[in-house]
């Protein structure tokens, strides 16, 4: 990995809450673990 500072943005509790809210709104609660991991991976790849 490189810049640990990026983890601050990725692990931002507000962003996590927003993402969980989005999952609930789209009825993806049952897939939250898988989707959350895809979401995190996409952040790691694109940042």
PyMOL Python script that loads the backbone (N, CA, C, O; Angstrom):
from pymol import cmd

cmd.read_pdbstr("""\
ATOM      1  N   UNK A   1       0.866  -1.171   0.000  1.00  0.00           N
ATOM      2  CA  UNK A   1       0.000   0.000   0.000  1.00  0.00           C
ATOM      3  C   UNK A   1       0.901   1.219   0.000  1.00  0.00           C
ATOM      4  O   UNK A   1       2.122   1.075   0.057  1.00  0.00           O
ATOM      5  N   UNK A   2       0.356   2.371  -0.060  1.00  0.00           N
ATOM      6  CA  UNK A   2       1.211   3.542  -0.077  1.00  0.00           C
ATOM      7  C   UNK A   2       0.862   4.491   1.030  1.00  0.00           C
ATOM      8  O   UNK A   2       1.298   4.325   2.170  1.00  0.00           O
ATOM      9  N   UNK A   3       0.084   5.476   0.700  1.00  0.00           N
ATOM     10  CA  UNK A   3      -0.190   6.584   1.590  1.00  0.00           C
ATOM     11  C   UNK A   3      -1.265   6.220   2.601  1.00  0.00           C
ATOM     12  O   UNK A   3      -2.440   6.105   2.253  1.00  0.00           O
ATOM     13  N   UNK A   4      -0.858   6.037   3.863  1.00  0.00           N
ATOM     14  CA  UNK A   4      -1.811   5.674   4.904  1.00  0.00           C
ATOM     15  C   UNK A   4      -2.836   6.774   5.156  1.00  0.00           C
ATOM     16  O   UNK A   4      -3.910   6.518   5.700  1.00  0.00           O
ATOM     17  N   UNK A   5      -2.504   7.986   4.760  1.00  0.00           N
ATOM     18  CA  UNK A   5      -3.441   9.094   4.956  1.00  0.00           C
ATOM     19  C   UNK A   5      -4.767   8.826   4.247  1.00  0.00           C
ATOM     20  O   UNK A   5      -5.819   9.280   4.699  1.00  0.00           O
ATOM     21  N   UNK A   6      -4.718   8.093   3.145  1.00  0.00           N
ATOM     22  CA  UNK A   6      -5.940   7.788   2.405  1.00  0.00           C
ATOM     23  C   UNK A   6      -6.943   7.001   3.247  1.00  0.00           C
ATOM     24  O   UNK A   6      -8.151   7.110   3.033  1.00  0.00           O
ATOM     25  N   UNK A   7      -6.457   6.219   4.192  1.00  0.00           N
ATOM     26  CA  UNK A   7      -7.356   5.423   5.033  1.00  0.00           C
ATOM     27  C   UNK A   7      -8.294   6.306   5.840  1.00  0.00           C
ATOM     28  O   UNK A   7      -9.416   5.905   6.148  1.00  0.00           O
ATOM     29  N   UNK A   8      -7.837   7.512   6.184  1.00  0.00           N
ATOM     30  CA  UNK A   8      -8.696   8.426   6.932  1.00  0.00           C
ATOM     31  C   UNK A   8      -9.969   8.740   6.166  1.00  0.00           C
ATOM     32  O   UNK A   8     -11.054   8.799   6.745  1.00  0.00           O
ATOM     33  N   UNK A   9      -9.832   8.939   4.866  1.00  0.00           N
ATOM     34  CA  UNK A   9     -11.002   9.224   4.050  1.00  0.00           C
ATOM     35  C   UNK A   9     -11.865   7.991   3.841  1.00  0.00           C
ATOM     36  O   UNK A   9     -13.092   8.066   3.903  1.00  0.00           O
ATOM     37  N   UNK A  10     -11.223   6.856   3.593  1.00  0.00           N
ATOM     38  CA  UNK A  10     -11.948   5.620   3.330  1.00  0.00           C
ATOM     39  C   UNK A  10     -12.736   5.185   4.562  1.00  0.00           C
ATOM     40  O   UNK A  10     -13.876   4.735   4.453  1.00  0.00           O
ATOM     41  N   UNK A  11     -12.122   5.322   5.726  1.00  0.00           N
ATOM     42  CA  UNK A  11     -12.751   4.839   6.944  1.00  0.00           C
ATOM     43  C   UNK A  11     -13.572   5.924   7.651  1.00  0.00           C
ATOM     44  O   UNK A  11     -13.993   5.740   8.793  1.00  0.00           O
ATOM     45  N   UNK A  12     -13.798   7.047   6.976  1.00  0.00           N
ATOM     46  CA  UNK A  12     -14.578   8.135   7.551  1.00  0.00           C
ATOM     47  C   UNK A  12     -15.960   7.622   7.964  1.00  0.00           C
ATOM     48  O   UNK A  12     -16.726   7.177   7.109  1.00  0.00           O
ATOM     49  N   UNK A  13     -16.290   7.678   9.253  1.00  0.00           N
ATOM     50  CA  UNK A  13     -17.575   7.151   9.743  1.00  0.00           C
ATOM     51  C   UNK A  13     -18.774   7.747   9.013  1.00  0.00           C
ATOM     52  O   UNK A  13     -19.756   7.046   8.769  1.00  0.00           O
ATOM     53  N   UNK A  14     -18.710   9.013   8.667  1.00  0.00           N
ATOM     54  CA  UNK A  14     -19.822   9.632   7.950  1.00  0.00           C
ATOM     55  C   UNK A  14     -20.009   8.998   6.584  1.00  0.00           C
ATOM     56  O   UNK A  14     -21.138   8.779   6.147  1.00  0.00           O
ATOM     57  N   UNK A  15     -18.904   8.704   5.905  1.00  0.00           N
ATOM     58  CA  UNK A  15     -19.007   8.072   4.592  1.00  0.00           C
ATOM     59  C   UNK A  15     -19.542   6.649   4.722  1.00  0.00           C
ATOM     60  O   UNK A  15     -20.316   6.185   3.884  1.00  0.00           O
ATOM     61  N   UNK A  16     -19.122   5.966   5.780  1.00  0.00           N
ATOM     62  CA  UNK A  16     -19.631   4.617   6.027  1.00  0.00           C
ATOM     63  C   UNK A  16     -21.134   4.667   6.267  1.00  0.00           C
ATOM     64  O   UNK A  16     -21.881   3.857   5.719  1.00  0.00           O
ATOM     65  N   UNK A  17     -21.580   5.626   7.095  1.00  0.00           N
ATOM     66  CA  UNK A  17     -23.010   5.773   7.369  1.00  0.00           C
ATOM     67  C   UNK A  17     -23.782   6.080   6.094  1.00  0.00           C
ATOM     68  O   UNK A  17     -24.857   5.523   5.867  1.00  0.00           O
ATOM     69  N   UNK A  18     -23.245   6.956   5.267  1.00  0.00           N
ATOM     70  CA  UNK A  18     -23.907   7.295   4.002  1.00  0.00           C
ATOM     71  C   UNK A  18     -24.036   6.065   3.119  1.00  0.00           C
ATOM     72  O   UNK A  18     -25.068   5.847   2.485  1.00  0.00           O
ATOM     73  N   UNK A  19     -22.981   5.265   3.085  1.00  0.00           N
ATOM     74  CA  UNK A  19     -22.996   4.062   2.264  1.00  0.00           C
ATOM     75  C   UNK A  19     -24.015   3.049   2.779  1.00  0.00           C
ATOM     76  O   UNK A  19     -24.759   2.456   1.997  1.00  0.00           O
ATOM     77  N   UNK A  20     -24.046   2.852   4.108  1.00  0.00           N
ATOM     78  CA  UNK A  20     -25.017   1.933   4.694  1.00  0.00           C
ATOM     79  C   UNK A  20     -26.439   2.412   4.430  1.00  0.00           C
ATOM     80  O   UNK A  20     -27.333   1.609   4.165  1.00  0.00           O
ATOM     81  N   UNK A  21     -26.641   3.721   4.504  1.00  0.00           N
ATOM     82  CA  UNK A  21     -27.950   4.299   4.224  1.00  0.00           C
ATOM     83  C   UNK A  21     -28.344   4.024   2.777  1.00  0.00           C
ATOM     84  O   UNK A  21     -29.484   3.663   2.488  1.00  0.00           O
ATOM     85  N   UNK A  22     -27.380   4.200   1.873  1.00  0.00           N
ATOM     86  CA  UNK A  22     -27.627   3.923   0.455  1.00  0.00           C
ATOM     87  C   UNK A  22     -28.017   2.464   0.259  1.00  0.00           C
ATOM     88  O   UNK A  22     -28.947   2.159  -0.487  1.00  0.00           O
ATOM     89  N   UNK A  23     -27.303   1.564   0.930  1.00  0.00           N
ATOM     90  CA  UNK A  23     -27.616   0.138   0.826  1.00  0.00           C
ATOM     91  C   UNK A  23     -29.044  -0.129   1.276  1.00  0.00           C
ATOM     92  O   UNK A  23     -29.784  -0.862   0.619  1.00  0.00           O
ATOM     93  N   UNK A  24     -29.429   0.471   2.403  1.00  0.00           N
ATOM     94  CA  UNK A  24     -30.777   0.257   2.932  1.00  0.00           C
ATOM     95  C   UNK A  24     -31.827   0.793   1.966  1.00  0.00           C
ATOM     96  O   UNK A  24     -32.851   0.151   1.731  1.00  0.00           O
ATOM     97  N   UNK A  25     -31.568   1.972   1.409  1.00  0.00           N
ATOM     98  CA  UNK A  25     -32.508   2.573   0.469  1.00  0.00           C
ATOM     99  C   UNK A  25     -32.681   1.717  -0.775  1.00  0.00           C
ATOM    100  O   UNK A  25     -33.746   1.717  -1.393  1.00  0.00           O
ATOM    101  N   UNK A  26     -31.644   0.994  -1.137  1.00  0.00           N
ATOM    102  CA  UNK A  26     -31.706   0.154  -2.330  1.00  0.00           C
ATOM    103  C   UNK A  26     -31.962  -1.314  -1.980  1.00  0.00           C
ATOM    104  O   UNK A  26     -31.822  -2.200  -2.823  1.00  0.00           O
ATOM    105  N   UNK A  27     -32.337  -1.551  -0.734  1.00  0.00           N
ATOM    106  CA  UNK A  27     -32.698  -2.898  -0.274  1.00  0.00           C
ATOM    107  C   UNK A  27     -31.579  -3.906  -0.491  1.00  0.00           C
ATOM    108  O   UNK A  27     -31.811  -5.040  -0.910  1.00  0.00           O
ATOM    109  N   UNK A  28     -30.365  -3.468  -0.198  1.00  0.00           N
ATOM    110  CA  UNK A  28     -29.216  -4.350  -0.377  1.00  0.00           C
ATOM    111  C   UNK A  28     -28.617  -4.764   0.967  1.00  0.00           C
ATOM    112  O   UNK A  28     -27.468  -5.200   1.035  1.00  0.00           O
ATOM    113  N   UNK A  29     -29.415  -4.621   2.045  1.00  0.00           N
ATOM    114  CA  UNK A  29     -28.877  -4.920   3.370  1.00  0.00           C
ATOM    115  C   UNK A  29     -28.277  -6.319   3.435  1.00  0.00           C
ATOM    116  O   UNK A  29     -27.234  -6.525   4.056  1.00  0.00           O
ATOM    117  N   UNK A  30     -28.939  -7.279   2.792  1.00  0.00           N
ATOM    118  CA  UNK A  30     -28.474  -8.659   2.857  1.00  0.00           C
ATOM    119  C   UNK A  30     -27.133  -8.858   2.172  1.00  0.00           C
ATOM    120  O   UNK A  30     -26.424  -9.830   2.433  1.00  0.00           O
ATOM    121  N   UNK A  31     -26.798  -7.931   1.300  1.00  0.00           N
ATOM    122  CA  UNK A  31     -25.544  -8.037   0.564  1.00  0.00           C
ATOM    123  C   UNK A  31     -24.533  -7.007   1.047  1.00  0.00           C
ATOM    124  O   UNK A  31     -23.527  -6.754   0.384  1.00  0.00           O
ATOM    125  N   UNK A  32     -24.803  -6.415   2.203  1.00  0.00           N
ATOM    126  CA  UNK A  32     -23.988  -5.284   2.656  1.00  0.00           C
ATOM    127  C   UNK A  32     -22.519  -5.659   2.819  1.00  0.00           C
ATOM    128  O   UNK A  32     -21.638  -4.859   2.505  1.00  0.00           O
ATOM    129  N   UNK A  33     -22.249  -6.868   3.307  1.00  0.00           N
ATOM    130  CA  UNK A  33     -20.855  -7.256   3.511  1.00  0.00           C
ATOM    131  C   UNK A  33     -20.117  -7.340   2.171  1.00  0.00           C
ATOM    132  O   UNK A  33     -19.025  -6.794   2.013  1.00  0.00           O
ATOM    133  N   UNK A  34     -20.731  -8.029   1.219  1.00  0.00           N
ATOM    134  CA  UNK A  34     -20.122  -8.171  -0.102  1.00  0.00           C
ATOM    135  C   UNK A  34     -20.024  -6.815  -0.799  1.00  0.00           C
ATOM    136  O   UNK A  34     -18.975  -6.469  -1.342  1.00  0.00           O
ATOM    137  N   UNK A  35     -21.104  -6.055  -0.785  1.00  0.00           N
ATOM    138  CA  UNK A  35     -21.114  -4.748  -1.441  1.00  0.00           C
ATOM    139  C   UNK A  35     -20.134  -3.803  -0.762  1.00  0.00           C
ATOM    140  O   UNK A  35     -19.450  -3.026  -1.429  1.00  0.00           O
ATOM    141  N   UNK A  36     -20.065  -3.869   0.567  1.00  0.00           N
ATOM    142  CA  UNK A  36     -19.142  -3.011   1.302  1.00  0.00           C
ATOM    143  C   UNK A  36     -17.712  -3.300   0.929  1.00  0.00           C
ATOM    144  O   UNK A  36     -16.898  -2.383   0.812  1.00  0.00           O
ATOM    145  N   UNK A  37     -17.394  -4.573   0.740  1.00  0.00           N
ATOM    146  CA  UNK A  37     -16.046  -4.936   0.362  1.00  0.00           C
ATOM    147  C   UNK A  37     -15.735  -4.508  -1.067  1.00  0.00           C
ATOM    148  O   UNK A  37     -14.611  -4.104  -1.363  1.00  0.00           O
ATOM    149  N   UNK A  38     -16.723  -4.595  -1.953  1.00  0.00           N
ATOM    150  CA  UNK A  38     -16.528  -4.092  -3.317  1.00  0.00           C
ATOM    151  C   UNK A  38     -16.348  -2.581  -3.310  1.00  0.00           C
ATOM    152  O   UNK A  38     -15.517  -2.033  -4.034  1.00  0.00           O
ATOM    153  N   UNK A  39     -17.143  -1.923  -2.480  1.00  0.00           N
ATOM    154  CA  UNK A  39     -17.076  -0.465  -2.348  1.00  0.00           C
ATOM    155  C   UNK A  39     -15.695  -0.042  -1.861  1.00  0.00           C
ATOM    156  O   UNK A  39     -15.089   0.878  -2.409  1.00  0.00           O
ATOM    157  N   UNK A  40     -15.202  -0.721  -0.825  1.00  0.00           N
ATOM    158  CA  UNK A  40     -13.884  -0.404  -0.276  1.00  0.00           C
ATOM    159  C   UNK A  40     -12.794  -0.685  -1.305  1.00  0.00           C
ATOM    160  O   UNK A  40     -11.870   0.111  -1.471  1.00  0.00           O
ATOM    161  N   UNK A  41     -12.902  -1.811  -1.989  1.00  0.00           N
ATOM    162  CA  UNK A  41     -11.909  -2.153  -3.008  1.00  0.00           C
ATOM    163  C   UNK A  41     -11.877  -1.115  -4.115  1.00  0.00           C
ATOM    164  O   UNK A  41     -10.805  -0.749  -4.595  1.00  0.00           O
ATOM    165  N   UNK A  42     -13.049  -0.638  -4.525  1.00  0.00           N
ATOM    166  CA  UNK A  42     -13.076   0.360  -5.593  1.00  0.00           C
ATOM    167  C   UNK A  42     -12.424   1.653  -5.129  1.00  0.00           C
ATOM    168  O   UNK A  42     -11.756   2.326  -5.914  1.00  0.00           O
ATOM    169  N   UNK A  43     -12.611   2.008  -3.855  1.00  0.00           N
ATOM    170  CA  UNK A  43     -11.952   3.199  -3.320  1.00  0.00           C
ATOM    171  C   UNK A  43     -10.439   3.017  -3.331  1.00  0.00           C
ATOM    172  O   UNK A  43      -9.702   3.924  -3.718  1.00  0.00           O
ATOM    173  N   UNK A  44      -9.980   1.846  -2.906  1.00  0.00           N
ATOM    174  CA  UNK A  44      -8.544   1.585  -2.862  1.00  0.00           C
ATOM    175  C   UNK A  44      -7.939   1.631  -4.264  1.00  0.00           C
ATOM    176  O   UNK A  44      -6.834   2.140  -4.454  1.00  0.00           O
ATOM    177  N   UNK A  45      -8.664   1.099  -5.233  1.00  0.00           N
ATOM    178  CA  UNK A  45      -8.154   1.056  -6.602  1.00  0.00           C
ATOM    179  C   UNK A  45      -8.135   2.448  -7.224  1.00  0.00           C
ATOM    180  O   UNK A  45      -7.167   2.819  -7.887  1.00  0.00           O
ATOM    181  N   UNK A  46      -9.193   3.214  -7.014  1.00  0.00           N
ATOM    182  CA  UNK A  46      -9.334   4.492  -7.714  1.00  0.00           C
ATOM    183  C   UNK A  46      -8.665   5.656  -7.009  1.00  0.00           C
ATOM    184  O   UNK A  46      -8.568   6.747  -7.571  1.00  0.00           O
ATOM    185  N   UNK A  47      -8.202   5.440  -5.781  1.00  0.00           N
ATOM    186  CA  UNK A  47      -7.529   6.545  -5.078  1.00  0.00           C
ATOM    187  C   UNK A  47      -6.069   6.185  -4.891  1.00  0.00           C
ATOM    188  O   UNK A  47      -5.308   6.968  -4.322  1.00  0.00           O
TER     189      UNK A  47
END
""", "prot")
cmd.dss("prot")
cmd.show_as("cartoon", "prot")
cmd.util.cbc("prot")
cmd.orient("prot")
